[in-house]
């Protein structure tokens, strides 16, 4: 079991931040012509770099894991097959952690010395013959190219894993989904332990009893020490435990039959996501939101469950909320970008649906005495439509307002458009009479929902065919046909400003 300690220098230098490559891959590099003379199978040997040295004692110049290249210049003249020189030389390479030895034939030696072959075989050091036509710099370049390929593959694998874990965290069952995705990526077992060390959730292959006990013990070890991560091995399975958060609490345990480059990074991403999820659970926020959802599904009124959703600045005794519709300037929104938008707006109540993200935002704190609650601000990379500040009972109406505001923002290429909340002449007419007049006036077009919606967008955009087409995502000829149909059904001259004004007032009122 390994426990990192702060401030302690490692006894050996760390390996370079690049993945090792199999010796077999280098041997199969077509134009090099390398040949293994002796030693373990090349498929079982990995190298981290290629280093050239003609020192009789290369130990001080090796970090470990290198393919040491030599032409045998350092071999004393007259060295016979029974000398101990080669034994000492190979022993020092092995002691320094060298992964393999490459011996170049010609111009110093015509063949690989037999005593060197015997010494490498005795110490289990892979010995590779480098033909005369192959330069050591060519071998080093091939190693670098193999490592670059491995690094690219590793980064691609990590990126795909991060995207998959983020998508899993946005599912209705985020914790089990993250564990399943992590276990699948590592081809092992992922377990979430509670503060008391109990197994809360798990996914992946069921390990042996020995591995399960060792992983649980490792999780308890992490909760009782300052270390955030600990590793161990049991029954040939690599175990890792990650503490979630800063104090004793939840722990992520991972058991994998093998370890590949990038596994630690992938598991660390899962640990961060689980920290957020379990942190929400500890704070009670997640439970409150679940309670609000259940109450809504069981018939509770919106104003009754709104306090469970947090925040909200009072306005005359009533909590105010904004509905925001947002569309990214490029691409399609995903769960990660939608969550980031919600965080920027100060709300976790986010609904990513197709190409539009909806966010329910509680009114921010007031900036001064008598000031109105802070409204959602424009966000880089997004086009926003913001409703008026409303009470929970008016959320559906605010959703419509935000959708219309977003359509206008897209059409006018504005980063943010707010629904107008100012009182006007239309407010002087009693609501019942205004609604009755609107129903009577618009009855000829209300039978086809697309007609009043097109008419409203067209009027709001001052009769612009192109902008209306953009706002409604239809062709401009479709807009022209619909407006002409409205004029015919209403028997009205839509070029008359008085007619437009009356229709605009009527369109502002709900109609059954």
VEXLONU-948033 format. One line per 10 residues: for each residue z, x, y of C-alpha. Coordinates in Angstrom, 3 decimals, decimal comma, padded with zeros to 6 digits. Each point is the difference from the previous one (the first is absolute). Layout:
Z:X:Y; ...
//
This chain:
000,000:000,000:000,000; -000,963:001,369:003,398; 001,759:-000,735:003,250; -001,443:001,352:003,260; 002,497:001,523:002,377; -000,497:000,204:003,759; -000,485:003,430:001,494; -000,370:001,822:-003,325; -003,004:002,315:-000,287; -001,983:-000,295:-003,236
000,248:002,908:-002,388; -003,793:000,216:-000,329; -002,681:-000,790:002,549; -001,442:-003,509:-000,302; -003,437:-000,497:-001,511; -002,903:-000,451:002,430; -000,472:-003,629:001,163; -003,119:-000,416:-002,114; -000,309:-001,341:-003,538; -000,455:002,554:-002,793
-003,205:-000,042:-002,011; -000,440:000,473:-003,760; -001,183:003,422:-001,113; -002,474:-001,826:-002,241; -001,748:-001,401:003,101; -000,501:003,505:001,342; -001,301:001,279:-003,327; -002,564:-002,801:-000,081; -001,290:000,857:003,476; -003,579:000,681:-001,038
-001,128:002,933:002,133; 003,146:002,126:-000,446; -000,363:000,784:-003,696; 003,743:000,426:-000,560; 001,284:000,319:-003,571; 003,553:-000,308:-001,266; 000,914:002,896:-002,266; 003,499:-000,974:-001,111; 003,006:-002,100:000,926; 000,955:-003,700:-000,103
-002,725:-002,663:000,167; -001,545:-000,133:003,461; 000,517:-003,758:000,198; 003,774:000,603:-000,039; -000,075:002,564:002,834; -000,177:-000,774:003,733; -000,534:002,398:002,869; 000,927:-000,344:003,664; -002,147:002,788:001,443; -001,977:003,146:-000,764
001,375:003,358:001,171; -001,567:003,444:-000,294; 002,204:003,073:-000,433; -000,422:003,508:-001,418; 003,719:000,791:000,219; 001,605:001,290:-003,180; 002,923:-002,309:000,774; -001,330:-003,251:001,504; 003,393:-001,744:-000,185; 000,865:000,288:003,735
-003,333:-001,546:001,004; 000,014:-003,134:-002,163; 001,451:-003,409:000,898; -000,480:-001,495:-003,454; -002,810:-001,994:-001,546; -002,810:002,345:001,044; -002,995:001,226:-001,920; 000,399:003,756:000,536; -003,348:001,802:000,178; -000,288:003,734:-000,731
-002,724:002,508:-000,899; 002,525:002,360:-001,621; -000,135:002,635:002,752; 003,771:000,379:-000,305; -000,145:000,970:-003,717; 000,793:003,743:-000,288; -002,710:002,213:-001,469; 000,502:000,795:-003,653; 002,087:-003,116:-000,679; -000,215:-000,558:-003,751
000,274:-003,117:-002,113; 003,569:000,787:-001,021; 001,432:000,425:003,510; 002,665:-002,248:001,466; -001,813:-000,153:003,363; -001,737:-003,284:-000,776; 003,196:-001,557:-001,366; 001,832:000,829:003,239; -002,920:-001,191:002,124; -000,324:-003,368:-001,736
003,780:-000,453:-000,114; 000,182:000,334:003,795; -002,775:-002,557:000,492; 001,797:-002,474:-002,243; 003,312:000,688:001,755; -001,625:-000,763:003,366; -001,297:-003,334:-001,306; -003,662:000,951:-000,209; -002,022:-002,685:-001,729; -002,859:002,120:-001,371
-001,653:003,429:000,234; -003,684:000,479:000,744; -001,439:003,401:-000,941; -003,302:001,070:001,495; -002,174:002,223:-002,178; -002,108:002,683:001,707; -000,119:002,196:001,881; 003,410:001,439:-001,035; 000,201:-001,309:-003,580; -002,853:-001,041:-002,259
002,195:-002,342:-002,038; 003,421:-001,576:000,211; 002,493:002,589:-001,383; 001,241:-000,986:-003,441; 003,588:000,916:000,908; -000,158:-002,428:002,933; -001,234:-002,750:-002,318; 002,876:000,695:-002,389; 002,576:-000,029:002,811; -001,287:-003,306:001,427
000,045:-001,526:-003,477; 003,570:001,207:-000,524; 001,251:-001,447:003,305; -002,067:-003,198:-000,181; -001,930:000,807:003,188; -003,566:-001,389:000,149; -002,513:002,852:000,342; -003,435:-000,753:001,482; -002,981:002,356:-000,040; -001,992:000,098:003,260
-003,611:001,153:-000,608; -001,576:002,723:002,177; -002,254:-002,445:001,869; 002,978:-002,076:001,207; 001,934:001,130:003,065; 003,703:-000,604:000,450; -000,725:-001,761:003,292; -002,298:-002,370:-001,906; 002,835:-000,816:-002,405; 002,392:-000,589:002,935
-002,559:-002,264:001,681; -000,409:-002,046:-003,175; 003,784:-000,398:-000,257; 000,113:-001,165:003,620; -002,780:-002,519:-000,590; 001,740:-001,375:-003,083; 003,245:-000,333:001,928; -001,794:-001,753:002,865; -001,479:-002,501:-002,447; 003,409:-000,550:-001,571
001,567:-000,469:003,445; -002,624:-002,559:000,988; 000,535:-001,905:-003,233; 003,756:000,125:000,540; -000,251:-001,327:003,557; -002,324:-002,786:-001,155; 002,433:-000,944:-002,747; 002,939:-000,007:002,435; -001,910:-002,112:002,533; -000,983:-002,567:-002,610
003,597:-000,123:-001,258; 001,359:-000,493:003,527; -002,397:-002,872:000,621; 000,896:-001,589:-003,318; 003,746:000,313:000,628; -000,337:-001,452:003,503; -001,955:-002,951:-001,375; 002,652:-000,494:-002,691; 002,747:-000,004:002,647; -001,733:-002,906:001,777
-000,023:-002,226:-003,073; 002,448:-002,917:-000,380; 001,941:002,078:-002,572; -000,086:003,356:001,829; 002,641:001,989:-001,912; -001,319:-000,715:-003,532; -003,570:000,466:001,255; 000,769:003,433:001,464; 001,750:001,066:-003,208; -002,920:-001,171:-002,148
-002,538:001,798:002,174; 002,062:003,215:000,017; 000,556:-000,045:-003,757; -003,712:-000,549:-000,570; -000,957:002,875:002,280; 002,398:002,441:-001,679; -000,560:-001,409:-003,502; 003,739:-000,214:-000,454; 003,052:-002,077:000,869; 001,280:-001,042:003,458
003,494:-001,469:000,388; 001,929:-001,344:003,003; 003,753:000,516:-000,329; 002,537:-001,917:002,062; 002,975:001,420:001,907; 002,153:-000,260:-003,142; -002,565:001,835:-002,124; -001,214:-003,171:-001,716; -003,690:-000,395:-000,806; -001,343:-002,667:002,372
-003,709:000,160:-000,809; -002,277:002,195:-002,101; -003,650:000,350:-000,940; -002,170:002,150:-002,220; 000,374:001,453:-003,460; 003,352:-000,513:-001,660; 001,477:003,499:-000,567; 002,299:001,110:-002,775; 003,735:-000,602:000,217; 000,582:003,657:000,798
-002,385:-000,111:002,940; 001,463:-003,257:001,310; 003,532:001,376:-000,078; -001,050:003,265:001,645; -001,874:-001,827:002,775; 002,965:-002,290:000,703; 002,297:003,039:000,115; -002,356:001,736:002,416; 000,024:-003,096:002,233; 003,817:000,009:000,050
-000,088:003,712:000,805; -002,137:-000,641:003,087; 002,272:-002,766:001,307; 003,045:002,264:-000,273; -001,460:003,064:001,728; -001,601:000,905:003,294; -003,351:000,640:-001,655; -002,679:-002,628:000,529; -002,022:001,141:-003,027; 000,880:001,475:-003,396
-002,054:000,932:-003,062; 000,703:000,534:-003,667; -001,765:000,028:-003,373; 000,890:-001,986:-003,119; -001,899:-000,154:-003,291; -003,020:001,641:001,617; -000,083:-002,598:002,798; 000,326:001,020:003,623; 002,583:-002,049:001,903; 000,341:-000,397:003,761
002,437:-002,076:002,065; -000,478:-000,912:003,668; 002,865:-001,356:002,101; -001,171:-002,917:002,146; 001,565:000,202:003,446; 002,563:002,349:001,515; 003,126:-001,034:-001,897; 000,980:-001,014:-003,545; -002,046:-003,001:-001,053; -003,273:-000,673:-001,724
-001,747:002,725:-002,009; -003,557:000,294:-001,307; -000,203:001,659:-003,405; -003,288:001,287:-001,443; -000,662:001,233:-003,542; -003,444:001,480:-000,685; -001,297:001,767:-003,124; -001,836:002,571:002,120; -000,214:001,096:003,602; -003,211:000,240:001,969
-000,690:001,257:003,492; 000,911:-002,680:002,526; 002,416:-001,917:-002,248; 002,977:000,867:002,193; -001,842:-001,175:003,123; -000,969:-003,279:-001,651; 003,560:-000,635:-001,175; 001,322:000,864:003,463; -002,279:-002,631:001,566; 001,367:-002,574:-002,459
003,537:001,084:000,887; -000,684:-000,556:003,710; -001,409:-003,487:-000,644; 002,920:-000,910:-002,251; 002,402:001,316:002,637; -001,482:-002,457:002,497; 000,090:-002,856:-002,500; 003,544:000,631:-001,204; 001,145:000,732:003,537; -001,214:-003,439:001,013
001,874:-001,416:-002,972; 003,230:001,783:001,007; -000,247:-001,194:003,588; -000,464:-003,591:-001,106; -003,241:-000,395:001,965; -002,128:-000,492:-003,088; 002,440:-002,517:-001,458; 000,013:-001,944:003,275; -003,790:-000,180:000,052; -000,092:-001,149:-003,614
002,555:-002,653:000,841; -002,112:-001,180:002,937; -003,092:-000,241:-002,229; 001,864:-001,981:-002,654; 001,396:-002,410:002,569; -003,454:-000,574:001,485; -001,452:-000,680:-003,441; 002,809:-002,448:-000,685; -000,709:-001,975:003,173; 002,226:001,513:002,680
-001,234:-000,133:003,577; -001,350:003,154:001,616; 002,625:-000,009:002,729; 002,722:000,007:-002,677; -001,266:003,098:-001,814; -001,160:001,993:003,045; 003,455:001,597:000,595; -000,210:001,586:-003,479; -003,121:001,888:001,035; 001,873:002,042:002,595
-000,544:000,729:003,701; -001,300:-002,341:002,590; 000,998:-000,133:003,664; 001,387:-003,305:001,148; -001,769:-001,916:002,733; 002,017:-002,926:001,215; 001,950:-000,090:-003,238; -003,110:000,085:-002,186; -001,151:003,072:-001,942; -003,539:000,933:000,987
-002,674:001,426:-002,293; -003,556:001,256:000,349; -002,798:-000,269:-002,548; -002,407:002,944:000,115; -003,442:000,089:-001,630; -001,409:003,519:-000,266; -003,259:001,497:-001,187; -000,546:003,772:-000,443; -002,708:001,522:002,149; -001,486:001,665:-003,088
000,123:-000,854:-003,685; 002,097:-002,605:-001,778; 003,803:-000,093:000,300; 002,027:001,088:-003,011; 003,674:-000,451:-000,841; 001,008:003,345:001,494; -001,775:-000,458:003,343; 001,236:-003,603:000,219; 003,599:001,130:-000,548; -000,438:002,715:002,608
-001,279:-002,586:002,488; 002,992:-002,229:-000,719; 002,372:002,920:000,548; -001,683:000,798:003,334; 000,401:-003,630:001,088; 003,611:-000,038:-001,170; -000,309:-002,376:-002,944; -000,141:000,220:-003,789; -001,410:-003,537:-000,272; -003,606:001,029:-000,674
-002,780:-001,858:-001,777; -003,132:002,094:-000,701; -002,685:-002,541:-000,851; -003,625:001,103:-000,388; -001,182:001,511:003,307; 002,837:-001,329:002,201; 003,685:000,954:-000,022; 002,516:-002,602:001,152; 003,412:001,081:001,290; 002,918:-002,259:000,916
001,827:001,867:002,759; 003,417:-000,918:001,425; 000,138:000,237:003,784; 001,177:003,433:001,124; 003,001:000,640:002,242; -000,243:-000,870:003,660; -000,544:002,862:002,421; 002,135:-001,375:002,811; 002,010:-002,958:001,177; -002,105:-003,121:-000,046
-003,001:001,827:-001,506; -002,082:-001,571:-002,734; 000,274:001,374:-003,550; -002,233:003,015:-000,611; -003,371:-000,965:-001,466; -001,951:001,867:-002,712; -002,015:002,836:001,524; -003,477:001,329:-000,792; -000,203:002,400:-002,963; -002,480:002,899:-000,319
-002,722:-000,693:-002,546; 000,622:-003,777:-000,075; -001,295:-003,094:001,805; 002,804:-002,509:000,512; 000,316:-003,682:000,785; 003,518:-001,087:001,021; 001,350:-003,526:000,149; 002,393:-001,350:002,583; 003,690:000,474:-000,686; 001,072:-003,023:-002,028
002,929:-001,438:-001,864; -000,125:000,075:-003,834; -001,068:-003,636:-000,139; -003,186:000,960:001,867; -001,069:002,881:-002,297; -003,092:-001,869:-001,344; -001,247:-000,713:003,522; 000,640:003,620:000,971; -002,026:001,126:-003,026; -002,986:-001,941:001,336
000,549:001,458:003,464; 000,024:003,563:-001,372; -003,181:-000,602:-001,990; -001,812:-001,275:003,076; 001,330:002,869:002,104; -001,238:002,519:-002,571; -003,455:-001,612:-000,046; -000,159:000,304:003,773; 001,215:003,624:-000,135; -002,713:000,880:-002,513
-002,678:-001,760:002,016; 001,013:001,645:003,294; 000,763:003,368:-001,640; 003,534:-000,058:001,377; 002,825:001,800:-001,836; 002,334:-002,979:000,496; -000,303:-003,596:001,168; 003,013:-002,267:000,500; 000,059:-003,754:-000,183; 000,462:-001,383:003,513
003,409:-001,648:000,371; -000,157:-000,998:003,658; 000,364:-003,646:000,959; -003,091:-001,655:001,538; -001,366:-003,346:001,130; -000,314:-001,120:-003,627; 003,791:000,154:-000,297; 000,330:-002,688:002,686; -001,403:-002,579:-002,431; 002,501:-001,362:-002,557
-000,624:001,547:-003,418; -000,591:-003,349:-001,746; -002,577:-001,167:002,530; -001,730:003,421:-000,015; -000,275:000,000:-003,768; -001,352:-003,554:-000,074; -002,613:000,888:002,618; -000,955:003,161:-001,931; -000,452:-001,946:-003,245; -002,212:-002,566:001,686
-002,078:002,541:001,901; -000,547:002,391:-002,935; -000,312:-002,566:-002,782; -003,800:000,423:-000,286; 000,337:003,735:-000,856; 003,339:000,036:-001,840; -001,683:-001,230:-003,174; -001,526:003,484:-000,434; 002,810:002,596:000,461; -002,413:002,804:000,862
-001,247:-001,852:003,091; 003,237:-000,266:002,057; 001,007:003,527:-001,017; -003,375:001,366:001,131; 000,180:-002,037:003,211; 003,485:001,330:000,750; -001,016:003,631:-000,601; -003,177:-000,442:002,066; 001,908:-001,480:002,940; 002,720:002,659:-000,170
-002,681:002,714:000,176; -001,733:-001,583:002,999; -003,027:-001,182:-001,957; -000,944:003,401:-001,420; -002,112:-000,448:-003,130; 000,422:003,582:-001,209; 003,763:000,213:000,474; 000,516:-003,381:-001,621; -002,072:001,138:-002,970; 002,169:003,115:-000,325
003,233:-001,993:000,289; -001,057:-002,458:-002,697; -001,847:002,549:-002,172; -003,198:-002,054:000,020; -003,544:000,523:001,303; -000,660:-000,769:003,671; -002,633:-002,571:-001,013; 002,694:-001,825:-001,976; 002,114:-000,152:003,164; -002,946:-001,410:001,980
-000,659:-002,666:-002,656; 003,659:-001,054:-000,119; 000,341:-000,219:003,793; -003,205:-002,019:000,219; 001,378:-002,305:-002,704; 003,269:-000,394:001,966; -001,912:-000,879:003,182; -002,009:-002,613:-001,868; 002,994:-001,603:-001,729; 002,129:-000,009:003,154
-002,935:-001,157:002,133; 001,128:002,543:002,577; -001,606:002,655:002,199; 001,825:003,172:-001,040; -001,402:001,854:002,998; 002,114:-002,222:002,274; 003,263:001,848:000,875; 001,916:-003,306:000,284; -001,062:-000,910:-003,554; 000,980:003,421:-001,253
003,414:-000,270:001,662; 000,729:-003,402:-001,486; -001,080:001,137:-003,475; 002,115:003,140:000,305; 003,111:-002,022:000,847; -000,700:-002,323:-002,917; -000,494:002,884:-002,441; 003,448:001,375:000,899; 001,750:-002,979:-001,578; 000,555:-000,549:-003,746
-001,890:-002,845:-001,609; 000,655:-001,570:-003,355
//
